[in-house]
Amino acid sequence: MPPKIRVGVVDDHSLYRDGVVFALESETDIEVIGQGETASDAIQIAHEHTPDVLLLDMNMPGGGVNAVSKIALKYPSTKTLMLTVVDDEDEVRSALRKGAKGYLLKGTSSSELVNAVRLVSKGQNYVSPSFAAKLIVSRREEADPASMTRRFPELTVREEQILMLILRGLSNRLIGEELGLSEKTVKGYLTAIMEKLHVRNRVEAAMLASERVSEKR
C-alpha cells in the first residue's frame, strides 16, 4: 500500500479549517499531520513535519503569500496550495510566482479540494478551470488571433490557436472539441507550446500570453 499524502492545513477560521480537515481525512490516501492559524504556524509545520502538501489561507495573519515564499525557499519538498474567498488576479499571480503550486476558492467542492491535493502532491500545478479563466483574462476581453500571431512567432498557427483557448481557460478536452482534435493530440501540442515558450505548465503559458496581450493594448 503506497504511503499516505501528508497534509498540513493553516487557516485562522476554525470552522472552515475543521471542514477541510474532515474532507481530507475522509480519504484513505490522505492524512492531516498538522494544523495552524498563522503564517508562523505554516512555517513551523513545514519545519517540523515536512508535509507533502500545505494548504494555506491567503489572508491569514502574517500573510499567506509571505508564508509561501519562505516555505518555497527553505522547504522546497513541501508544496503549497492556496485557499481564498477572493479571486484577486494580482494576489493569484503573486502567490504562483513565489512558489504556490495551486489555487482554490473556498467555495470549491470537497471532491475538487481532494483532487487538487492529490495532483499537487505529485508535483503538478492546479488551478480550477473556472478560476483559471478569471486569472488569465477578463471576461470582457477576448484576445485577437491576428495579434497573437505577431506576439508568438515561435509558435505554429495551430499552436497559437490552442494557446488562445488556454488563455480563455478551456481544458484539453474542451480545446479538442473546439478544434476537432483528440485530447491526446492537444496534450502533444501543449507540450510543444511549453517547450517553445520556456514555461513549466499551462498556467504559466497562459500568464505569459496574457502579459504579452496586455503590453500591446
LUMNU-719182 format. One record per residue (C-alpha): residue number from 1; x, y, z. Coordinates in steps of 0.5 Angstrom, whole numbers, always signed. Layout:
BEGIN
<vexza NUM; <X; Y; Z>>;
...
end
This chain:
BEGIN
<vexza 1; <+0; +0; +0>>;
<vexza 2; <+3; +7; -2>>;
<vexza 3; <+4; +12; +4>>;
<vexza 4; <-1; +17; +5>>;
<vexza 5; <-1; +24; +3>>;
<vexza 6; <+1; +28; +9>>;
<vexza 7; <-2; +35; +9>>;
<vexza 8; <-2; +41; +14>>;
<vexza 9; <-8; +46; +14>>;
<vexza 10; <-7; +53; +16>>;
<vexza 11; <-13; +58; +17>>;
<vexza 12; <-15; +63; +22>>;
<vexza 13; <-22; +61; +21>>;
<vexza 14; <-23; +55; +25>>;
<vexza 15; <-30; +53; +23>>;
<vexza 16; <-27; +53; +16>>;
<vexza 17; <-21; +49; +18>>;
<vexza 18; <-25; +44; +21>>;
<vexza 19; <-29; +43; +15>>;
<vexza 20; <-23; +42; +11>>;
<vexza 21; <-19; +37; +15>>;
<vexza 22; <-26; +33; +16>>;
<vexza 23; <-26; +33; +8>>;
<vexza 24; <-19; +31; +7>>;
<vexza 25; <-19; +25; +13>>;
<vexza 26; <-25; +22; +10>>;
<vexza 27; <-20; +20; +4>>;
<vexza 28; <-16; +13; +6>>;
<vexza 29; <-10; +16; +2>>;
<vexza 30; <-9; +23; +6>>;
<vexza 31; <-7; +24; +13>>;
<vexza 32; <-7; +31; +16>>;
<vexza 33; <-1; +32; +20>>;
<vexza 34; <-1; +39; +23>>;
<vexza 35; <-6; +45; +24>>;
<vexza 36; <-5; +52; +25>>;
<vexza 37; <-8; +59; +24>>;
<vexza 38; <-2; +64; +22>>;
<vexza 39; <+4; +65; +17>>;
<vexza 40; <+9; +63; +23>>;
<vexza 41; <+5; +56; +24>>;
<vexza 42; <+5; +55; +17>>;
<vexza 43; <+13; +55; +17>>;
<vexza 44; <+13; +52; +24>>;
<vexza 45; <+9; +46; +21>>;
<vexza 46; <+14; +46; +15>>;
<vexza 47; <+20; +46; +19>>;
<vexza 48; <+17; +40; +24>>;
<vexza 49; <+13; +36; +20>>;
<vexza 50; <+15; +37; +12>>;
<vexza 51; <+8; +35; +10>>;
<vexza 52; <+7; +34; +2>>;
<vexza 53; <+2; +39; +1>>;
<vexza 54; <+1; +45; +6>>;
<vexza 55; <-6; +48; +5>>;
<vexza 56; <-5; +56; +7>>;
<vexza 57; <-11; +61; +7>>;
<vexza 58; <-9; +67; +3>>;
<vexza 59; <-11; +72; +8>>;
<vexza 60; <-9; +69; +15>>;
<vexza 61; <-5; +73; +20>>;
<vexza 62; <+2; +74; +17>>;
<vexza 63; <+0; +73; +10>>;
<vexza 64; <-1; +67; +6>>;
<vexza 65; <+4; +70; +1>>;
<vexza 66; <+9; +71; +6>>;
<vexza 67; <+9; +64; +8>>;
<vexza 68; <+9; +61; +1>>;
<vexza 69; <+16; +65; -1>>;
<vexza 70; <+19; +63; +6>>;
<vexza 71; <+17; +55; +5>>;
<vexza 72; <+19; +55; -2>>;
<vexza 73; <+26; +57; -1>>;
<vexza 74; <+27; +53; +6>>;
<vexza 75; <+23; +47; +5>>;
<vexza 76; <+22; +46; -3>>;
<vexza 77; <+19; +39; -2>>;
<vexza 78; <+13; +42; +1>>;
<vexza 79; <+8; +44; -4>>;
<vexza 80; <+3; +50; -2>>;
<vexza 81; <-4; +50; -4>>;
<vexza 82; <-7; +57; -3>>;
<vexza 83; <-15; +58; -1>>;
<vexza 84; <-18; +64; -1>>;
<vexza 85; <-25; +67; -1>>;
<vexza 86; <-23; +73; -6>>;
<vexza 87; <-21; +72; -13>>;
<vexza 88; <-16; +77; -14>>;
<vexza 89; <-12; +76; -20>>;
<vexza 90; <-6; +80; -17>>;
<vexza 91; <-6; +76; -11>>;
<vexza 92; <-6; +70; -15>>;
<vexza 93; <+0; +72; -20>>;
<vexza 94; <+4; +74; -14>>;
<vexza 95; <+3; +67; -10>>;
<vexza 96; <+4; +63; -16>>;
<vexza 97; <+11; +67; -18>>;
<vexza 98; <+13; +66; -11>>;
<vexza 99; <+12; +58; -11>>;
<vexza 100; <+5; +56; -9>>;
<vexza 101; <+3; +50; -13>>;
<vexza 102; <-4; +51; -13>>;
<vexza 103; <-10; +56; -12>>;
<vexza 104; <-17; +55; -10>>;
<vexza 105; <-23; +59; -8>>;
<vexza 106; <-26; +57; -1>>;
<vexza 107; <-33; +55; -4>>;
<vexza 108; <-30; +49; -8>>;
<vexza 109; <-33; +43; -7>>;
<vexza 110; <-29; +37; -3>>;
<vexza 111; <-28; +33; -9>>;
<vexza 112; <-24; +39; -12>>;
<vexza 113; <-20; +40; -6>>;
<vexza 114; <-18; +33; -5>>;
<vexza 115; <-17; +32; -13>>;
<vexza 116; <-12; +39; -12>>;
<vexza 117; <-9; +36; -6>>;
<vexza 118; <-7; +29; -10>>;
<vexza 119; <-5; +33; -16>>;
<vexza 120; <+0; +38; -12>>;
<vexza 121; <+3; +32; -8>>;
<vexza 122; <+5; +29; -15>>;
<vexza 123; <+8; +36; -17>>;
<vexza 124; <+3; +38; -21>>;
<vexza 125; <+0; +45; -21>>;
<vexza 126; <-7; +46; -20>>;
<vexza 127; <-12; +52; -21>>;
<vexza 128; <-19; +50; -22>>;
<vexza 129; <-21; +51; -30>>;
<vexza 130; <-27; +57; -28>>;
<vexza 131; <-22; +61; -24>>;
<vexza 132; <-16; +60; -29>>;
<vexza 133; <-21; +64; -34>>;
<vexza 134; <-21; +69; -29>>;
<vexza 135; <-14; +69; -27>>;
<vexza 136; <-12; +69; -34>>;
<vexza 137; <-16; +74; -38>>;
<vexza 138; <-22; +79; -36>>;
<vexza 139; <-29; +76; -38>>;
<vexza 140; <-30; +83; -42>>;
<vexza 141; <-24; +82; -46>>;
<vexza 142; <-22; +77; -52>>;
<vexza 143; <-15; +76; -55>>;
<vexza 144; <-14; +78; -62>>;
<vexza 145; <-12; +71; -66>>;
<vexza 146; <-8; +76; -71>>;
<vexza 147; <-5; +80; -66>>;
<vexza 148; <-3; +73; -62>>;
<vexza 149; <+1; +71; -69>>;
<vexza 150; <+5; +77; -68>>;
<vexza 151; <+7; +76; -61>>;
<vexza 152; <+9; +69; -62>>;
<vexza 153; <+13; +68; -68>>;
<vexza 154; <+16; +62; -65>>;
<vexza 155; <+9; +58; -65>>;
<vexza 156; <+6; +55; -71>>;
<vexza 157; <-1; +57; -73>>;
<vexza 158; <-5; +51; -69>>;
<vexza 159; <+0; +52; -63>>;
<vexza 160; <-3; +59; -63>>;
<vexza 161; <-10; +57; -63>>;
<vexza 162; <-9; +53; -58>>;
<vexza 163; <-6; +58; -53>>;
<vexza 164; <-11; +62; -55>>;
<vexza 165; <-16; +57; -52>>;
<vexza 166; <-12; +56; -46>>;
<vexza 167; <-12; +64; -45>>;
<vexza 168; <-19; +63; -44>>;
<vexza 169; <-19; +58; -39>>;
<vexza 170; <-21; +52; -43>>;
<vexza 171; <-19; +45; -41>>;
<vexza 172; <-15; +40; -46>>;
<vexza 173; <-22; +36; -47>>;
<vexza 174; <-26; +43; -49>>;
<vexza 175; <-20; +45; -53>>;
<vexza 176; <-20; +38; -57>>;
<vexza 177; <-28; +39; -58>>;
<vexza 178; <-27; +46; -61>>;
<vexza 179; <-21; +45; -66>>;
<vexza 180; <-24; +38; -68>>;
<vexza 181; <-17; +34; -64>>;
<vexza 182; <-17; +29; -60>>;
<vexza 183; <-15; +30; -52>>;
<vexza 184; <-8; +26; -53>>;
<vexza 185; <-6; +31; -59>>;
<vexza 186; <-8; +37; -55>>;
<vexza 187; <-3; +35; -50>>;
<vexza 188; <+2; +34; -55>>;
<vexza 189; <+1; +41; -58>>;
<vexza 190; <+1; +44; -51>>;
<vexza 191; <+8; +40; -49>>;
<vexza 192; <+11; +44; -55>>;
<vexza 193; <+8; +50; -53>>;
<vexza 194; <+11; +50; -46>>;
<vexza 195; <+18; +48; -49>>;
<vexza 196; <+18; +54; -54>>;
<vexza 197; <+16; +59; -49>>;
<vexza 198; <+20; +56; -44>>;
<vexza 199; <+15; +55; -39>>;
<vexza 200; <+13; +50; -34>>;
<vexza 201; <+6; +49; -34>>;
<vexza 202; <-1; +51; -38>>;
<vexza 203; <-2; +57; -32>>;
<vexza 204; <+5; +60; -34>>;
<vexza 205; <+4; +59; -41>>;
<vexza 206; <-3; +63; -41>>;
<vexza 207; <+0; +68; -36>>;
<vexza 208; <+6; +70; -41>>;
<vexza 209; <+0; +70; -46>>;
<vexza 210; <-4; +75; -42>>;
<vexza 211; <+2; +79; -41>>;
<vexza 212; <+4; +80; -48>>;
<vexza 213; <-3; +82; -50>>;
<vexza 214; <-3; +87; -44>>;
<vexza 215; <+3; +90; -47>>;
<vexza 216; <+0; +92; -54>>;
<vexza 217; <-7; +94; -51>>;
end
